[in-house]
Amino acid sequence: MIYQVYVRSFLDSTGDGIGDLAGVRAGLPYLKKLGVDGIWLSPFYPSPQHDHGYDVADYCGVDPLFGDLDEFDLLVGAARRLGIKVLLDIVPNHCSSEHPWFREALAAAPGSPARARFHFADGRGPDGAEPPNNWHSMFGGPAWSRVTEPDGRPGQWYLHMFAPEQPDWNWRNPEIGAEFDRILRFWLDRGIDGFRIDVAAGLFKHPELPDSDDPEADARTRDSVNPLAWNQPEVHDVWRRWRSICEEYTERDGCERLLVGEVSVPTAREHAQYVRPDELHQAFFFDLLSAPWDPDAFQKVISEAMQDIAGTGSTVTWVLNNHDQVRTVTRYGEPATEGSGLGAARARAAALLMLALPGAAYIYQGEELGLPEVVDLPDDVLTDPIFRRTGSRARIRDGCRVPLPWSGQASPFGFTSGEESAKPWLPQPEYFAEYATDRALADTRSFWHLYRDGLQLRAALPQLGEGTLRWLDSPPGVLAFTRGDDLVCAVNFGTAPPPRRSPAPRCSPAAPVRPGCSPGRRPPGGSVPERPASQLPEGTSTMMRRRTTLLTSCTALALALGATACGGGPVAAGGGDKALSGQSITVAGVWSGTEQKNFQKVLDAFTEKTGAKTQFTSTGDNVSTVVGSKIEGGNAPDVVMVPQVGVLKQFAQKGWLKPLSKKTEQAVDAGYAPVWKEYGSVDGTLYGLYFKAAHKSTVWYSPDALEQAGVKPPKSYDEMLKAGQTVSDSGLAAFSVAGQDGWTLTDWFENVYLSQAGPEKYDALAAHKLKWTDASVVDALTTLGKLFKDKQLIAGGQKGALNTDFPGSVEKVFGPKPEAGMVYEGDFVAGVAKDQFGKKVGEDANFFPFPAVAGGEAPVVSGGDAAVVLKDGKNQKAAQALLEFLATPEASAVWAEAGGFLSPNKKLDLASYGDDVTRATAKSLVQAGDSVRFDMSDQAPAAFGGTKGTGEWKLLQDFLRDPSDPKGTAAKLEAAAAKAYQD
């Protein structure tokens, strides 16, 4: 967690009424005690302070107001000793009108190189008296100011998207980029840990500077809305350059330098483009900050971020407060008061919600004290340039920048000291005494302790690291979600305790992982069922201060989970022999959406046959959490559809499962390859029936692309590379690789390794009985590297692949503007090509099996969902009967006809599938017999095989970036695997 220090308001060490760098250094122990990981310093550069330092006159100095470079070096050294990282606020969109280059431009002639560093233009109308276009500044008024030329005549105009004292740089001039390269290196050489980038979606403007259809949009919204002035595509090249500079320093000492951007763009999907693997590490997601206090609004923005940002493998960076926004205590409260009561309760709940979300979190100084906005500052003390330019107090920012209270009962509250000290630069209200730091630390019920304990939990609990969340059904006014295996966060958005039972479930996805993927990591969809509500006080969250309290609270919520499903509902009896009439079965599984609807058709067929009613509950990704909670609460489902081998084994080892009936086992022996029985067994006992499978050894291609190149689907890996070269020669890249999603690279490796090394070594490596330094791993990486290093074969080369997520990889082959002829991934590629790009599978999109490598057998990597019976279920007889039914080809045929399904049951008539391509995929899976192997990464600990930014995902992304050292990569994989399996 990073703490934003607004330097001039943090702590004054000199008595001039303005905070400074020495004051920040003095406050570091306080921040260490709070539990921050790093600090972000607002601008302290030499500046005339028209916008409090965001008008920079010298990017490589310290304004005497705040100290000097020696004091800065002392601050960095002190922070390093305390383990606190230091980020600087850098302002690349504009500078100060006092910057030497702008002063030079004013003295130079129109068209001169000095003016080319900025946006100077001739005016319109008679004598050029009108601005060059109709744009307005975000701070109000025209975005152009006219200069007086050296000869005294009115002259050109210059662009400033903020105040006139902040002229915008012209980033189309390469001199600007070179200058900022120098500036970055200056500060990195002084030991900083990264940069917060001001206006990171700015820099470039439309090259023609045309009129805007809505010129006052920026001023009206105080946001970067004008599409001609913000979010231009060229800006991404700057962040790639800056990332490469940071990585130079990282390579020297192994310490990562962080780039975090202030990015305000229209959609979360556009936001995600700024945090691609070779651009910014983080970018503030402001939609949560701007969301109204409403559970649906919060859920919507969180879900969008998880799908469009986290779903690409990038980090979501959450923030609720900063130096430009009204503080949450006031923003969430009733009309402007000192922030007590409802606003404070809501701000506390929002803080815990934010800290419970996956991703990065930033807090703004004073947030940890529960400071309200100071809304009654007199006009004569206001310094915000918005007020100076508009005369309006609307959206002014001084109220959140009032100096912090540290101690005492009266201003300056310890912010500054000494009998001769000046008053704080903005007046502090008397009620700040209630929020002083010394009082907050002494009161264990304070905001400070809430934040401190929340940060400790965030650091200590693995569930609160990177990963997904899953929404829970909840009563009206309550928002709840799970993280990991045993943590629930629930927030009451209402003003009274919620009702004891919600009349209807809420079904909403939160976090996608592998789009369209069945086994292991799920696409978005589903929820945990409706439950009786805990009696949450108004504006509260169940994520409490103490670890024991947190886990107890979470368990209490989880135990309350009911059995009402999210769709599906009970089914009427009818048909068949009705041997189970009057009985009911509850089934839990990860499926939602179309998958859940299609499985319900299977359950309906079971009802028709037996008379038993069925109820399906979608658990979301956290099957073990939900099932464990239901068992503990005496409400265990009868049957669970388990998505991973490891989870099935976990359930069996905990003693939760009943062995399957002899009838089911006989059906498995007769209808399934032995490998499927092996994956469903633990210590020789059959516990799981694999009902649904996925085929992850398919290479999808555009028939038009291969036909144009004159090539046919290859039979071997070498032939595939040769065919790819021919496709490349015809004008398209051979392959689209989704390097941004690390899981696709593990699938590439697993197919190559299974074919080249064989199933025995594959099994040994999957169990870590064979080290990743084995020669077979190095050989497979070498084989894979032949593809990765050939820039002609991969769309966009390595850099392009690392910037491509899974849906994007399919789009590059089957989208409106094809860039490649083939894309490797599982059978779920067909769904994306069909649903998102309108391709007819079998005609516009086809596949060939992943070809054999180096004389080995063609690989078949798979995964699946296994049905298990719980010991604690209430209807053992009916549950076993359901699995006996699921083991029949009759049951599989129901879903096969509906589509989106593969069965490992070899007795299923292939004619049951709805199209030739699915029939061919199913045939390939069944005919593979015992050579089928489960996805290796799904069998590994999540820390190695299933977590973005770490383990196998990250190391294979690094290998894609530079495939020159297979042996070195194998050693890194072994080190990561050894740690994960040991832990």
N, C-alpha and C positions, 0 to 999 in steps of 0.2 A: 504494500500500500504506500502510495506517495502522498505527501502532505504539501499542499501549496502554501508557500510563505510569500505573503505580500509584504515585501521588505519594509516599506515605509510605515507600515502599521503593525509590525510584529513586536519589536522591542528597541527602544532608543537608548544607546549607550553614552551619548555625548551631551544630552540635555537640550538639544535644539528642537525637540518636539517631533522629530522625524526618525522613524526606525532606520537601522543601518546594519551593515554586515557584522560588525562586532556584536550587535544585539542578537543577531541570528546565532552567532557562535555561542553566546551565553545561554541561549535557549535550547541548544542541542540536547543537553541531558533531559530536559522536560520532554522533548520529542522522542528520545530513546525510551523513556519510561512509558510513554503512550503506546509505543510499539510500531512506529513507522519504519518502513524499509528505506525510504529516501525522501528528499525534499526537492521541490521545484521552486526556484527563486524567481520572483518577478524581476523585470529589467532593472538593473542598477547601473547601466552604462551612462556615460556623459550625455546629458539631455537638457534641453530648456524646459522640460517637464510640462509641455502643453497637454500631454496625455499621460502624465505620470510615468514617463520612461518608455512608453511605446512609440515615442518619437526620438529615435536614436541618432545622436550626432557622431558617435565614435563607438564602433562595435567591439573594440579591443581595449577598452579602458573601464575605469570605475568612476562614477560621478563623485566628486568630493562630498556631496550630501551623505553618501553611504560608506565612504572609506576610500581605500586605494587597493592596488593589486597585492600589496603585501598582506593587507588584512584579508583579502579574498583567499590568498594561499593558506593563511592560518585557518580560515574557516574550512577549506577543503581538507586540510590535514586533520583537524579535530573531528570532522564528520567521518573520515575514513577510520580513525581510531575507534569510533563508536559503532562502526559497521553501518553507517548511513550514507546512502548514495546521494550525489548532488547533480541535479539537472538545472541547466540554465534556460531561461526564456529567450529565444532568439526571434527577431522580427524581420523576416525577409521580404515581406510584401511592400513595405514602405520604410522611409527613414525620416529624419528630422529635416525641416527646412534649413536648419543650421549645419547640416552635414557638409563637409568640405566639397564634396562632388556636386551637391545641389547649388551651393554658392558659386562654384565654378560655372555651372550651367547657366545661372542667371546672368553671369558676366559675359558669357559667350554668345555667339550669333546663332540665329535660327539655322538648323541643319548641321550644326557643329557636332563633333564626337561627344562633347560634354553633355549636350542636350539629348543625345541619343541614349544616354543612360536612364532617362526618364521618359514620360509620355508628354512631350511637347507637341502642340499642333496649332495650326492657324485657326482662327475663329471663323464663324459663319456670319452671313449678313453683311450689311454695309460696313466697311472698314474693319471687318473681323470682330465686330462688337458682341457677337453671340457665341456662346460656348461651342466647341467642335461637335458635341452631341448632347443629347438630353438627359444623360445620366445624373442621378442625384447621389450625394454622399450618404453613407450609413448614419452619419452624425447630423444629417439634415442639410438642406440647401444644395446648390449645384455641386457636382463632383469636379468642377473645373474652376481654376482661378487664373486671372489674367496677370501677366507680368508687365513691368515697365522695362523696356529695352535699355541698354546702356546709353543710347542717345536721348533718352527721356520720353520717347513716344510709346503709347500703348502697343503691346506686342502680342506674342503668342500666349497660349493658355497651357497650363500643366494640369495633369490629372491627379486627384487625391480622393480615394474612395472613403476616406475618413475625414480628418480635419485638414484645412489648408496648410497647416504646419507639418503635414505628413505626406509629402509627395510620394507617389507610387514608383517603385523601380520598374524599368522596362526589361523584363527577363528574356525578351527575345534578343537582347544584346548579350553576346557571350561574355562580355567583360563582367557582367553582374554575377554570373555563375562562378567565374573564376575568383572573384573577390570573396564570395561567400565560402568557397572552398578554403581560402586562406583563413577566413574568420573561424570556421569550424576547427581547423587544425590548431589555431592559436589557443583556443580554450581546451581542446583535447590534450594538447601538450602540457597544460597546467593541471591535468589530472581529473577533469570532470567526468561524469558518468553518462552524459547524454544531454539532449536538448528537448524542451517543449517548444514546438514550432507555432508561432502566432499566425493566424489566418492561413493555415496550411492548404486550404483549397483556393487560395488567391494566386498571387504572383503573375500569372499570364492573363492577358485580356484578349478578346477577339482581335485578330490582327488588323481588321478594318475599322474598329471602334464605331460600329454603326449605332443608330438610335435604338433605344429599348422600347418594347411595347408597353412596359409598365415602369417608367423611369423612377418612380418614387417608392418602389417596392422595398428596397433596402432600408430606406429611412423609415418607412411605415412599420416594418417588422423588426427593425434593428438587427437584421440578419442578412447573410449573403444570398440573396434571392436572384439578382440579375444574372441570367445565364450567360451574358456576354462578358461579364467581369469576373466570374468565378468558375471554378471547376472545369477549367480548360484541360484538354487531354495532355498537353505538353508538360503540365506540372508533375506528372508521374515520373518523367525522366529526371527531374531534379531530385526527387526522393530516392530514386535508384542510385543516383550519384552520391548522395549523402549517406545512404546505407553502405555503399562500398567503402567510403572513407571511414565510417565507424568500424566496419569489419576489418579494415587494415589494422586499427588499434587493438581490436579484439584478438587478432592473430598474434600480436606481439606479446600479450600477457595473459590471454585467456579470459579477460574480464569483458563482458558484453557492454557496449555503449548503446544506450536506449534512445530511440527517436519516437516521440509522441506528438501527434498533430492535433491542433485545434481545427477540426474538420466539420464544417456545417454544409451538408449537401442534402438534396431532396429526399433520397431514399437510403435505406440500410444497404441495399445492394450496391449503390454507388459508393457508399461509405466503405464497404468491404474492399473496393479497389485500392484504397489507400493503404491497406494493411496486408497486401500481398507479400509473399515471402521475401522479395527483394526490395520492398519499399519500407514504409514506416513499421516499427514494431507494434505501435499502438496508435489509436486515434480516438479522441473523446467521442462517446456516443451521447449526444445531448438530448435525444428524444425522451429518455427517462427523466431528465431534469425538467423538461418542459411539459411533461404529462400532467394533466389535472389529477387531483386526488380522487381516483376512481379505480376500482379493481379491474374493470374491463380495459380502461386506458393503459394501466400498468401492464396488464397481461399482453395486450396487443404489442406494445413497443418492445417488451422483453422477448416475446415470441419472434418478432421480426428480426431482432438482433441475433437471436440464437440461430435462426434459420439462415439469414443472409450473410451474417458475419462469422459467427462461431461455426456455422455449418460448412464454411469453406476451409476450416482449419485455422482461422485467424482468431486473435484475442479480442473480446469485447471489452472496452474500457469504460467503466461506469462512473458517473459523477452526478452529485445532487446539488452541489454548490460551487461557485467560483467567484472571482472578483468582479464579474460582470452581471451577476444575477441576484435577485432578491433572495434572502436566506430562507431556507425551508421552514423554519419555525414561524415566520411571518407568511410565507407563500401558501402554506397549508392551513393557516389559521383563519380565524374570522377577521373581518375588516380591521385594518391596522391598529394593533395594540402593541404592548410590549412583548408579545409573543408567548405569553403563558397560556396554560389551558390546552385547548384542543390542538392548536398548531404545534405545541411542544410534544404532545403525545404522538401526533402523526409523524413529526420529524424523527422521533426516536424509533418508531416502527419502520419508517422508510430507511433509516440508517442500517438497521439489522437486515432488512430485505436486501439492500445493496451489498452488504458484506457477505450475504449468503449466495449471491449470484456467481456463476462461473465467469472468470475473467479477471481483469485488473480493476482496482478501485482507487480513486483519488478523493481526498477530502481537502476542504479549504479552511485555512486557519480560523479558529473561532467556532467552527462547526462542532468540534468536540466539546465545546462549552455550552452548546445550545443557544448561542447568541441570536437574538432576533435582529431584523433589519431596523436601523435607525431611520424612521420615516419622517421625523419632524426637524431635520436640520434647517436652520435659517437660510434664506436665499443668499445672504452675504458671505456664507462660508462655503457654498457649493463650488467645486472645482471641476466638475465633469464637463468636458467640452460639448457634450450633448446639450447641457443646460445653457452654456454660453452661446451656442449656435441657434438654438430653437426657442429659448426662453421658457421651455416647458419642463416640468419635473417628471414627465412620463418616462419611465424606464431609465432614469438617471441611476448612476452606480455608486455614488458616494456613501449611501446608507449601508452597504455591505463592506465598506473599506475603513470604517471607524477603527482607530487603534484598539488593540486588545486590552482588556483589563487583567492585570496580573495579581494585584493584592490591594488590600485597604478598602476604605469605605467611601472614598471620594476621588474624583479625577485628580491626577492622571492614573490612578489605580495601578501604580507601579510600572506603567509603560515607560515613563521617564522619571528621573530622580535628580535630586539636588535642589537647594533653595533657589538657585538662580535659573533653574531650567525653564525652558519655554513651555507654553501650553501645547498639548498634542495638536497636530496639524488639522485634525477635525475634532470637534468637541465630543466628548463622551457623555452620554446621559447618566443621570444619577443612578438609575436602576441597573447599570452595569455592575454595581457592587455585588448584586446577587449572582453574577456569572463569573466573578473573578476566579482565576486559576487556583489560588490557595484554598478558596472555599470549595471549589469543585473537587479537588483532590481529597479533601477531608470528608466529603459526603459520598458515601458508597452508592447512593441512589442517583447521583448526578449523571449528566450526559457524558462527562469525561470517563467515568467508570464503565458506562455502557459501551463507549467506543473502545476503551482499553481492553475490556474483556472480550468484546466482539473480535477485535484484531488478534487477540491471543488464540481464540478459537479458530479463527480463519487460518492462522499459521499452524495450529496443532492438529486440526482434523483433516485427514486426507480427502474427505468428502467435499471439502470446500476449496479444493484446488481446481485445476482446469477440468472441464468435462461438460456433461449435459445436465439438464434438470428436467423434471417431469411434473406437469401440472396435476394437482389433485382436485377432484370434485369437492365443492365446498358450498356452504350456505350463502345466500345472497349477502353481498358486502364483505365477504371473506375471500382472500386470495391465498392459495397454499400450493406448495410444490415440494418435491423431494430432491435431495442431493445425496448421491452415493447410496450406501446400503442402509443407513440408520439415522438419517437426519431429515427432519421436516421443518420448513419455515412456513408459518401461517400468519397473515396480517389481517386484522380487522379494520376495514376502511369505513365502517359505520360509526355512529355516535352512541350506540348502545350494544350490549352483548347480542350476538347473533341468535337466531332461533335454533332450537335443538335439532331440527332436521330440515334439510333443503328439499323443496318440493320437486326439484328437477336437477339432474346432473349437468355439469358443465364439461363439455368435451373439447379440449383444445390441445394441439400439439405444441411442444416447446422447442425441442432440440433435435434436428436431423443429424444423422451420422452418415451411413452409406445410403444414398438415394436408391430406393428400389431393392435394397438388400434384405434378404430374409434372415440368414443366420448371423448371430453375433451382434453386430451393430445395426441399429434399426433406423429406418427412415422416420420422418415425423409422423405423429398421430397417436391418439389414444390418451387415456387418462385413468387414474385410479378411481374406483367407484365412490359414489356418494357416501357420506358418513354422518353420524350424529355429530353435531358441532361441539367442540370444547367451548367453554364460556369465556371467550376472550374479551377482556375489557376494551373499551373503545380506543381505537388508534394504537393497538398493541400488536406485538409479534411474539410467537412462542419461542423464538431463538433467544434464550435467556443468557444470563451472565456467566453462570458456572457450567463447566463441562457436564457435571453430573446432572444439573438441572436441565441443561439443554437436551441431553439424551433421554432423561425421564419425560420431559415434555414431548419430545418427538415420539417416544414410544407410546405415550398416552394417546396422541393423535393417531398414530398408526394402528393401535389396537382398536380404535373406534371405527375403522374402515368397515363399511357395510358391504352387502353383496349385490346391491342394485347395479345393474350394468349400464354402460354408456352406449345404448343402442342394443338391438338384438331382442331383448325381452323374452318372456316365456312363450313357448310354442304349444299350440293345442295338439292334443293327441289325435291319432287317426291312422288307419291302415295297419298293415303288419299283424303280428299275433298279439300285440299289446301286452306282452308278458310283464312289462314294468309300468303299467298304467298306475297313475297315482303317485309315482315316485318322481323326485327332482334331482337334477345333477347340476352342480356349479362348476364351471370351467374357467380357468384364468389363463391369460396369455398376453404376449406383447402386441398382438395384432390389433389394428385399428383401421378405420376407413374401409377401403375396398377389400382388403384382406379379411377384416373382421366380418364384413357382409357375406363374403364368399364362404368363409368357414361356418357362418351361421346356416348357410344352405346345407352344409354337411350335417350339422346338428339337427336341422329340421328333418332331414332324411332319417336320422336315427330315431327321432320322435315318431315319425310315421311308421317306423318298423317296430318299435318297442312300446310306444305310449309314454315313455319317460319325458318329462318336461326338462328343458335345459336353460341355463342362464350363463351367458358369457360375460366375463369381466376383463376389460383391458387393463393390464398392469403398467403399461409403459415399459421403458427400458429396464427399470430396477425390479426385475422379477423376484430376486432373492429377498429384497427388502420387504416388498409387499406380502409375499407368501409367508415369510418369517413372522411378520406382524400379525397376519391373520391366524397363523397357527398359535402364536402366543395369546391372542385374544379369544381363542375358542371358536373361530369362524373360518376354519380352513376350507378352501375349495376342495372339491372331490378330485378334480383333474387339473393339471397344469401343463401348458405347452411350453417346454423349456427350449430356449434358443441356442444354447451353447453346451458343448461337451463338459466344460469345466463346471458350469452351474449344475448340470445333472449329477456330476460326481460329488459336488458340494452337498446337494440335497441328500444323496444316498449316505454320505459319510456322517451327516448330522442325524441320521435315523429317521428322516421324514417320509421315506418312500416305502410303498408296498411292492414286493416283486410282482411282475405281471403274471396273469393266469397262464396255465398250461396251454389253453386254447390259443391265446395270443402268441405265446412263444412258438407253438407249432406253425402258426400262420407266418411268423417271421422266418422260421427255418425254411418254409416252403416257398415264400415269395420274395425274400430279400437276399442279397449277397451277404455272406458272413460278416463283412466289414461293418455293415449297418447294425448287426446284432452286437458286435464288439463295441462300437461307440455308444450303444445303449445299455451296456452292462458295466457293473462295478464289482470287482473281485469275483467275477464269474456268474453273477446274478443279473438277470435281465430286468431292468427297471424302466427303460425308456423305449417307446415305439416311435421310430422316425416316420412321421407322416408327410411332412413337406420338406423338400430339398431345394438347393440352389446349385447351379452349374457355373463354376467360376473359371472354366477353361475354354472360353469362347472368344474368338477374335471377330469383331463385327466390321463390316466393310460396305462401302457404297459400290454396288454392281456397276454403276456408270463409270466410276473412277477406275476400277480394275479393267473394265472393258476398253476404256479409252487408252489405257496403258498397254493393252494387249497381254495381260497376265491372268492366270487362273489361280484359284485358291491353292496355296502351297501345301506340301506334305511334310516338310521338315523345316526346322528353324532357319537353317542356312538358306533354304529356298525362299522362306518368308522375307529374309533380309534382302535377297537378290530381287525378289518381286517388288519389295519396297523401294529399292534403288530405281527400278524401272518406272514405278509410279512417280517417284520424285523427278525423274528425267522428263516426265510428261507434263510437269507444271504444278503438281500438288505435292506437298510433303507426304511421306508414306504413313506416318503414325501421328495420332494425337495422343499425347501422354498427359494424364492428370496429375502432374507432379505436386501441385499445391495440396492435394489430398494424399497424405502419406500412406494411407491404407491401400491405394491402388498400386503403389510401388511394392508393398509386401506381397500383393497378389502376383505381380510380375515375377518377383523372385521365387515365390513358392512354385509356380508352374515350371520355371526353368530348372529349379533345384530338383523337384520331384522327377522330372524326365531325365535329367542328366545324372543325378546321384542315385536314384532309385528309391522305392518305398521304404526299405529298411532304414536307410540313413535319414530319410525324411522323418520317420517316426522317432528316431533317436534324437534328431535335432529338435523336433517339436517338444520332446520331453526334457531337453537339455542334458541328455545322456551323452550327446556328442557335442563337442565344443564348436563354437562358431569360427574358431581358427583352423578347423579341419580343412585339409586341401580341397575337399569337395565343395565347401562354401566358397573358397577363393576361386575355384574353377567356375562356379555358377555366376559369381559376381563378374568374372572376366567375360563370360558369355554375354551377360546382360550389358556390360560396359561397351561392347561392340555396337550395340544399338544406341546407348545413351550418348556416346561421344561423337556420333555422326550427325552433325547439324543438318545435313540434307534430309535425313530420314525423319526427324522429329519436327513437327510444326513449331516454328519459332525457336528452334534449338533448345538447349538446356534452359535458358532463361525463360523462353516462352512456355515451356512445360511447367516450370516452377510457378508460373503465374496462371496456370489453368487448373480449375477445379473439375470434379467429375462431370457435372452437367455441361460445363464448357467444353470438355473433351469430346462429348457426344455431339455437341453443337458444331464443332469444327469439322466433323465428318458429315453430319446429317442436317445441319442448319442451312439457312438461306445463302450463306456465303462460305462454302466449303473451303477448308484450308488443308485437309488431309484426306487420305483415302481409307484409312483403317483406324480403329480404336479397339484396344483390348480391354475387356472387363467381362463380368458375368452376364448371365442371361437377362438381367434387369436392364441392360442397355436397350433392349428391344422396347421396353416400356417407355423410356425417355424419348427414343426416336419416334415412336408412334404418338405418344400423348403430347409432347412438347413441339415436335416438328412435323407432325402429320404424315410421317412416312408409313408406307404399307409394308409390314414385315413380310419378308419373303420375296418382295419385288424391289422396293426402294432401299431396304436394309436387310442384309443377310449376314451369315456368320460361317466361319470354318473353325474346326477344333484347333485349340492351341497345338501347334505342331511339335513333333518329337525333336528333342535336342541331342545332338552328338551321338546319334545311334541308339538312344534310349527309347522307351515307350512314350507314346503321346500321353501327357499328364491329364488327370481329371481331378481337379481340386473342387471340393464341395463344402457344404454345410447343411444344417437343417434344423427343424423344430421337432422335438421329441415329446410325445405325450407320456406323462407319468401319473401315477395314482398316489395320493397322499394318505398316510396312515391315519391322520386326524380328520379326514373327510367324513361326512355324516352318512354317506351312502356308498359303501365299499362295493356292494354287489352291482349296482347300476354303473359305477365308475369302471369296473372291470369289463362290464358289458359294452360300454362305450369304446374302450380300447380294442376289444375284440372286433367291433364294427369298423373302427378306423384301420385295422389291419387288413380289411378286405378291399379288393379292387373296386367293389361297389361304392365304397365311401370316397375313394380317391377319384373315381370317375365324376362325382358330383362337382368337385372343385375344378377338375381338369376341363370340364365343359364350360365352366364359368370363366376360365382364363387366369393367367398370372400364377401358375402353379406347376411344379414338377413333383412327381412321386418317385421314390426309390423302389416302389413295389413293381417287380418285373412281371407280375400277373395282370397289371393294368393294361387293357387294350390300348395301343397307341392311337387308335382311331378316336379315342375319347377326347384327345386334345383338339383344339379348334383350328389349328393351322399347321402347315407342313413344317415350318421352322421350329415351332415348339415340339412337334413330334420328333424332329431330328435331334433336338437338344435332349429330350427325354430319353431317346434311344441311345444316344451317346453315353448318358449318365448310367443307364441300366446295364448296357453292355460292358462298361468298364469293370463291373464286378468288384472283386477285392482290391483292384488297383486304385479305387477311389480313396482319396485322403482328405480329411477335414482341413479347412483353412488353418495353417500353422499359427498365425497370429491370434486366432480365436482360442487356441489351446494354451497360449502363453499368458503369464501374468500381465495385467493391463498396463503396468508401468513399462513393460518392454514392448508388448505387441499391440497395444490399443490406446495409446495416449498421444495426442498431437504434441509436437514440439519436443518429444523425448524418445528414447529407445529406438526401436527398429524404424519407426516412421521417420524420425528426424535424421537418423544416420543414412537411410536410403535416399532421402532428399539431398543430403550432403553428397552422396555418391553420384546422384544424377547431376548435381552441379559440377562435380569434378570426378569423373570415373577413372582417373589415372592410377589409383592405388587400391586395387581390390584387396590386397593383403592387409593394408592398413585399415581399411574399412571393416574387414573381418575381425581384426583385433578390437576395434571399437565396439562392434556388435557383441563380441564375447564379453567384454567388460560390462556392458549394459545388461546383457542377459544374466550374467553371474550375479550381479547385484539384485536384479528383479526376482530371480528364482530363490535367492537366499532370503530376501525380505518376505 
